[in-house]
Amino acid sequence: MAYRLYEGKEHARSYWKYRIAPTDHLIQQVLNFLEKQVGRPFERAVDVGCGSGQGTLLLAEHFASVLGTDVSPAQLEMALQHSKKPNITYRECAAEELPSADSSVDLVTAMSAFHWFHRPRFLQEANRVLKPRGCLALLNYTIDMRLGYPDCCSHTLNQVCQEFYAALQPYRSAHLGHSSIEIYREAYESIPYPDKEWHECVWVERPMPLSSYMGLVESFSSYQALLREHPQKATALSHHICQRLMSIMRVTSVETQVVVAVKYFYLLACKPQDA
């Protein structure tokens, strides 16, 4: 990987507890694209930058074997604690050096991880391990999540959310630019495969307690950077935002259920038969 983050044990626990995985519907879009290319049954998938394994578990329902890889021992330890499926294995390795033979994999995925890789090298490595007609799927979502609560002014609620995101912007890695969506769009344009798809603005609603929404934002790299540099400022910001949201919602418990709308984008690409 070009950048190593999310490696502390505490952050790994937070990542497992709060980070969201793609929905079954999004995974099905990936599988539908793959099925058109290689048919069923699906044999082997590699989930690169798997973190604590939420996405890897989803793939295991559909493949004979799934390999999850990550550079973080703490993340992989968390993944192993929550993985009892016999068809999943985990390996510590760089995204650009996958422990798979040439032309041996049906599907290579990276879910909310590709933007941290050395991107040209990873794309070359994915091409190496994919079978002819095998597929690459890169998925991510934006930080600009929307919050919903019954009988509450959505505009006022999300103004506070936008203030939260804006306060974190100065701590966002320069590597990511203003929006990681541009990284994925550029990757889509650079992939030489003729059979590929780009999907943007796929909104998914996820019900969760307000505390989980706060934990989700706090798991982002920008908040973690703020927490490392200015711990008191980070916790004060988080507390202030949470209190304002509860005030607007007229509730007193952080366990109050809200609906979080998340905007996904993803690319799918099929390795040509003669590549």
Secondary structure as UniProt FT lines:
FT   HELIX           9..18
FT   HELIX           24..38
FT   STRAND          42..48
FT   TURN            51..52
FT   HELIX           54..60
FT   TURN            61..62
FT   STRAND          63..70
FT   HELIX           73..81
FT   TURN            86..87
FT   STRAND          88..92
FT   TURN            95..96
FT   TURN            102..103
FT   STRAND          105..111
FT   HELIX           114..116
FT   HELIX           119..129
FT   STRAND          130..141
FT   STRAND          146..148
FT   TURN            150..151
FT   HELIX           154..168
FT   HELIX           169..171
FT   HELIX           174..176
FT   HELIX           181..190
FT   STRAND          196..209
FT   HELIX           210..218
FT   HELIX           221..229
FT   HELIX           231..249
FT   TURN            254..255
FT   STRAND          257..270
FT   TURN            273..274
//
